Amino acid sequence: MITVLLVVQLAAALPPDSSLAARITARIAAVPAAQVSVAYVDLETRDTLYIRADTVMHAASTMKIPVMVQLYRDAAAKSFSLDQGLMVVNHFASFADGSPFELVPSEDGDTTLYREAGNRVPIRRLIHLMITRSSNLATDILISLAGPDRINATLRSLGADHTSVLRGVQDIKAFDAGMINTTTARDLATILTAIETGQADNEASTRAMRDHLLADEFNDRIPAGVPRGVKVAHKTGEITAVAHDAAIVYPPGRKPYVLVVMTRGIPDLSVAAALTADISRLVYARATGAAK
């Protein structure tokens, strides 16, 4: 059994003997070989909890959040209208060497968009599919419009210093060249906090971003750990042995909190999902005063 080493960094509001930190750490340790990062930021109490939150991991589909942020910022700057249609195509140039590649529909979380090849689809709807159904095809159509360089500049301006969006999805040449989209739990929490507090862009844009995140259809992780009816604006991501969820949770009668759980080294997605849901359950209990 591989010992999981956890670096727990606690704000003053959560002392070292915090039951939340201890319970989360114990739950993580119950999964052999699991590498888990957690970031918790409570916008009501200002409590924070970071567990290996600066560990850089493959971003998987959480990289779609920065793409969305950049597109809304560009639209607010009048670079284009979100109602503008983009042609649906399944042929792209690798960000590594410009060589052509296509996406494999069976490896995409959403296959509906492939049926619209040759048609123009509004940017706003492409963003919605990218977030709510994790459409890889929508992502690769949109990322060229957003531009990795500008996405990364925006990330730095928001304080997400260890997140890099370098390529689209299924760009194997770029992957083989070492162009990996990466992030940390702390950075994802920073980005979501910026969306919730309006720092990511203007009020209308950040409200629309939250609406997309609230409509995510994959709810087996952080949403599974909160009571039915509690709103969760979030984005999941997974590749082989990697599973993440980054969320803004809205308990009734208080300001929301941000929770990010990133996992790797867990081959069974259902095990990673259950672990994430349990961490979410512990955090919700702490945030709402239900912890015992």
C-alpha positions as CSV (number, residue, x, y, z in Angstrom):
1,M,0.0,0.0,0.0
2,I,1.4,3.4,-1.0
3,T,1.3,6.0,1.7
4,V,-0.5,9.1,0.6
5,L,1.4,12.2,1.8
6,L,-0.8,15.2,2.4
7,V,0.3,18.8,2.9
8,V,-2.5,20.5,4.7
9,Q,-2.5,24.3,4.8
10,L,-5.1,25.9,7.0
11,A,-6.3,29.5,7.4
12,A,-6.5,30.9,10.9
13,A,-10.3,30.2,10.9
14,L,-9.6,26.5,10.6
15,P,-7.1,25.4,13.3
16,P,-4.7,22.5,12.8
17,D,-7.0,20.1,14.8
18,S,-9.9,21.0,12.6
19,S,-12.3,18.0,12.3
20,L,-12.9,19.0,8.7
21,A,-9.2,18.6,7.8
22,A,-8.9,15.4,9.8
23,R,-12.0,13.8,8.3
24,I,-11.0,14.7,4.7
25,T,-7.5,13.4,5.2
26,A,-8.8,10.2,6.7
27,R,-11.2,9.7,3.8
28,I,-8.5,10.2,1.3
29,A,-6.1,7.8,3.0
30,A,-8.8,5.1,2.7
31,V,-8.2,4.9,-1.0
32,P,-4.8,3.3,-1.8
33,A,-2.5,5.2,-4.1
34,A,-4.9,8.1,-4.4
35,Q,-3.4,11.5,-5.0
36,V,-6.0,14.1,-4.1
37,S,-6.0,17.9,-4.1
38,V,-8.6,19.9,-2.3
39,A,-9.3,23.7,-2.2
40,Y,-12.2,25.1,-0.2
41,V,-13.0,28.8,0.0
42,D,-16.0,30.0,1.9
43,L,-17.3,33.3,0.7
44,E,-19.5,33.7,3.8
45,T,-17.1,33.0,6.6
46,R,-13.8,33.4,4.7
47,D,-12.7,30.0,5.9
48,T,-10.2,28.3,3.6
49,L,-8.8,24.8,3.5
50,Y,-6.1,23.6,1.1
51,I,-4.9,20.1,0.9
52,R,-2.1,19.6,-1.7
53,A,-3.8,22.4,-3.5
54,D,-0.7,23.5,-5.4
55,T,0.0,20.1,-7.0
56,V,-0.1,20.6,-10.7
57,M,-2.3,18.0,-12.4
58,H,-3.7,17.3,-15.9
59,A,-6.6,19.7,-16.2
60,A,-8.8,17.3,-18.2
61,S,-12.1,19.0,-19.1
62,T,-11.8,21.6,-16.3
63,M,-9.7,23.5,-18.9
64,K,-13.0,24.4,-20.5
65,I,-13.8,26.9,-17.7
66,P,-10.9,29.2,-18.8
67,V,-12.0,28.9,-22.4
68,M,-15.5,30.0,-21.4
69,V,-14.1,33.0,-19.4
70,Q,-12.1,34.2,-22.3
71,L,-15.0,34.0,-24.7
72,Y,-17.2,36.0,-22.5
73,R,-14.5,38.6,-21.9
74,D,-14.0,38.9,-25.7
75,A,-17.7,39.2,-26.3
76,A,-18.0,41.9,-23.6
77,A,-15.2,43.8,-25.4
78,K,-17.2,43.6,-28.6
79,S,-14.8,41.3,-30.4
80,F,-17.7,39.3,-31.6
81,S,-21.3,38.5,-30.6
82,L,-22.2,35.4,-28.7
83,D,-25.1,35.0,-31.1
84,Q,-22.7,34.8,-34.0
85,G,-22.7,31.4,-35.7
86,L,-19.6,29.3,-36.1
87,M,-19.4,26.5,-38.6
88,V,-19.4,23.0,-37.1
89,V,-16.5,21.1,-38.5
90,N,-14.5,18.1,-37.4
91,H,-11.1,18.9,-38.8
92,F,-8.6,20.9,-36.9
93,A,-4.9,21.9,-37.1
94,S,-2.7,20.7,-34.3
95,F,-1.3,23.4,-32.0
96,A,2.0,21.5,-32.2
97,D,2.8,21.5,-35.9
98,G,-0.4,22.5,-37.8
99,S,-1.0,18.9,-39.0
100,P,-4.6,18.0,-39.4
101,F,-6.6,15.8,-37.0
102,E,-10.2,14.9,-36.3
103,L,-12.0,14.0,-33.1
104,V,-13.3,10.6,-32.4
105,P,-17.0,10.9,-31.5
106,S,-17.1,7.9,-29.3
107,E,-14.5,9.5,-27.0
108,D,-16.5,12.7,-26.6
109,G,-18.9,13.3,-23.7
110,D,-21.4,14.7,-26.2
111,T,-22.1,13.3,-29.7
112,T,-25.1,15.5,-30.6
113,L,-23.0,18.3,-32.2
114,Y,-21.5,16.0,-34.7
115,R,-24.9,15.7,-36.4
116,E,-24.8,19.4,-37.1
117,A,-21.6,19.3,-39.2
118,G,-21.8,21.9,-42.0
119,N,-24.2,24.1,-40.0
120,R,-23.6,27.3,-38.2
121,V,-24.2,27.2,-34.4
122,P,-24.2,30.3,-32.2
123,I,-21.2,30.7,-30.0
124,R,-23.4,30.9,-26.9
125,R,-24.8,27.4,-27.6
126,L,-21.3,26.0,-28.3
127,I,-20.2,27.3,-24.9
128,H,-23.2,25.7,-23.3
129,L,-22.5,22.3,-24.9
130,M,-18.8,22.6,-23.9
131,I,-19.7,23.2,-20.2
132,T,-22.9,21.2,-19.7
133,R,-22.2,18.2,-21.8
134,S,-18.4,18.6,-21.9
135,S,-18.5,18.6,-25.7
136,N,-14.9,18.2,-27.0
137,L,-16.1,19.2,-30.5
138,A,-17.5,22.5,-29.3
139,T,-14.2,23.0,-27.3
140,D,-12.0,22.6,-30.3
141,I,-14.2,24.8,-32.4
142,L,-14.1,27.5,-29.7
143,I,-10.4,27.3,-28.5
144,S,-9.1,28.7,-31.8
145,L,-11.4,31.7,-31.4
146,A,-10.4,32.3,-27.8
147,G,-6.7,31.7,-28.4
148,P,-4.4,29.9,-25.9
149,D,-2.1,32.9,-25.4
150,R,-5.0,35.2,-24.5
151,I,-6.6,32.5,-22.3
152,N,-3.4,32.2,-20.4
153,A,-2.9,35.9,-20.1
154,T,-6.4,36.2,-18.6
155,L,-5.6,33.4,-16.1
156,R,-2.5,35.3,-14.9
157,S,-4.6,38.5,-14.5
158,L,-7.0,36.6,-12.3
159,G,-4.2,35.1,-10.2
160,A,-4.3,31.6,-11.6
161,D,-0.5,31.3,-12.1
162,H,-0.2,27.6,-12.5
163,T,-2.9,26.9,-15.0
164,S,-2.0,26.5,-18.7
165,V,-4.3,26.0,-21.6
166,L,-2.0,25.0,-24.5
167,R,-4.2,22.9,-26.9
168,G,-7.6,21.6,-27.6
169,V,-8.9,18.1,-27.0
170,Q,-7.7,14.9,-28.8
171,D,-4.8,16.9,-30.3
172,I,-2.4,13.9,-30.1
173,K,0.5,15.6,-31.8
174,A,0.4,18.4,-29.3
175,F,0.1,15.9,-26.4
176,D,3.1,13.9,-27.7
177,A,5.0,17.2,-27.9
178,G,4.4,17.7,-24.2
179,M,1.7,20.3,-24.6
180,I,-0.4,19.4,-21.6
181,N,-3.3,21.4,-20.2
182,T,-2.6,21.7,-16.5
183,T,-4.0,23.3,-13.4
184,T,-4.2,23.1,-9.6
185,A,-7.0,23.0,-7.1
186,R,-6.0,26.4,-5.8
187,D,-6.1,27.9,-9.3
188,L,-9.5,26.4,-10.1
189,A,-10.8,27.8,-6.9
190,T,-9.4,31.2,-7.8
191,I,-11.1,31.1,-11.2
192,L,-14.5,30.1,-9.8
193,T,-14.2,32.7,-7.0
194,A,-13.5,35.3,-9.7
195,I,-16.6,34.2,-11.6
196,E,-18.8,34.2,-8.5
197,T,-17.6,37.6,-7.2
198,G,-17.7,39.3,-10.7
199,Q,-14.0,39.7,-11.0
200,A,-13.8,37.5,-14.1
201,D,-15.8,40.0,-16.1
202,N,-18.9,42.2,-15.9
203,E,-22.0,41.2,-14.0
204,A,-24.0,40.0,-17.1
205,S,-21.1,37.9,-18.3
206,T,-20.3,36.2,-15.0
207,R,-24.0,35.5,-14.4
208,A,-24.1,33.8,-17.8
209,M,-21.0,31.8,-16.9
210,R,-22.7,30.6,-13.7
211,D,-25.8,29.7,-15.6
212,H,-23.8,27.4,-17.8
213,L,-22.0,25.8,-14.8
214,L,-25.3,25.3,-13.0
215,A,-26.6,23.3,-16.0
216,D,-23.8,20.7,-15.9
217,E,-25.4,17.4,-16.6
218,F,-22.7,15.3,-14.9
219,N,-23.5,15.3,-11.2
220,D,-22.0,12.3,-9.5
221,R,-19.3,14.1,-7.6
222,I,-19.6,17.4,-5.6
223,P,-23.4,17.7,-6.3
224,A,-23.8,14.1,-5.0
225,G,-22.5,15.2,-1.6
226,V,-25.0,18.0,-0.9
227,P,-28.7,17.8,-0.1
228,R,-31.2,17.5,-3.0
229,G,-32.2,21.0,-4.3
230,V,-29.0,22.8,-3.3
231,K,-27.6,24.5,-6.4
232,V,-24.2,23.6,-7.6
233,A,-22.4,25.5,-10.5
234,H,-19.6,23.2,-11.5
235,K,-17.4,21.5,-14.2
236,T,-16.1,18.0,-14.1
237,G,-13.2,16.5,-16.0
238,E,-11.7,13.1,-16.4
239,I,-9.2,11.1,-18.3
240,T,-7.7,7.7,-17.5
241,A,-7.2,7.5,-13.7
242,V,-7.9,11.3,-13.4
243,A,-11.2,12.7,-12.1
244,H,-11.9,16.3,-11.1
245,D,-14.8,18.5,-10.0
246,A,-14.7,22.3,-9.5
247,A,-17.7,23.9,-8.0
248,I,-19.5,26.8,-6.5
249,V,-22.0,25.5,-4.0
250,Y,-25.0,27.6,-2.9
251,P,-26.4,26.5,0.5
252,P,-29.7,28.3,1.3
253,G,-29.6,31.4,3.4
254,R,-25.9,32.2,3.0
255,K,-23.2,33.2,0.6
256,P,-21.8,30.3,-1.5
257,Y,-18.5,28.5,-1.1
258,V,-16.1,27.2,-3.7
259,L,-14.9,23.6,-3.5
260,V,-12.4,21.9,-5.9
261,V,-11.5,18.2,-5.6
262,M,-8.9,16.8,-8.0
263,T,-7.9,13.2,-8.0
264,R,-5.4,11.0,-9.9
265,G,-4.1,7.5,-9.4
266,I,-7.7,6.0,-9.1
267,P,-8.4,3.8,-12.1
268,D,-12.0,3.3,-11.2
269,L,-14.0,6.4,-11.9
270,S,-16.8,5.4,-9.6
271,V,-14.3,5.2,-6.7
272,A,-13.0,8.7,-7.5
273,A,-16.6,10.0,-7.7
274,A,-17.6,8.4,-4.4
275,L,-14.5,9.9,-2.7
276,T,-15.3,13.4,-4.1
277,A,-18.9,13.1,-3.1
278,D,-17.8,12.2,0.5
279,I,-15.4,15.2,0.6
280,S,-18.2,17.4,-0.6
281,R,-20.5,16.0,2.1
282,L,-18.0,16.8,4.8
283,V,-17.4,20.3,3.5
284,Y,-21.2,21.0,3.2
285,A,-21.7,19.9,6.8
286,R,-18.9,22.2,8.0
287,A,-20.2,25.2,5.9
288,T,-23.7,24.8,7.1
289,G,-23.0,24.0,10.7
290,A,-24.2,20.5,10.5
291,A,-20.9,18.9,11.3
292,K,-20.8,16.8,14.4
